[in-house]
Amino acid sequence: MSDDPAAKIAARLTELWHTSRPTILERMTILRAACTALMENPADREARTSGLEAAHKLSGVLGVFGLPQGSELASSIEFLLKSGQPLMQPDLSTLRNRIADLDAVIASKPDR
């Protein structure tokens, strides 16, 4: 490996991405399940809480891996789920679309 500090950091981040990716994908699974549950029952507090927690964790980590758009999407999902307001059909559609967009951003980053 090079003595270049930037190259060392980039290599370490690539390694961390590879080891963190399964956890990130698991959080996306939780988000999709929460969305499905909320589409069936918008008052499902457990689904809302699990989705909120997953979105919060994703918003905190995706920027580290060079996915600032992913962090922004996860933050917007977190904000939507954190709101004390009942989720209406337009909110649920927005939630579903943002999760799909977040999926696409994560999929755009190579595994290695």
Secondary structure, 3 states (H helix, E strand, C coil): CCCCHHHHHHHHHHHHHHHHHHHHHHHHHHHHHHHHHHHHCCCCHHHHHHHHHHHHHHHHHHHHHCCHHHHHHHHHHHHHHHCCCCCCHHHHHHHHHHHHHHHHHHHCCCCC
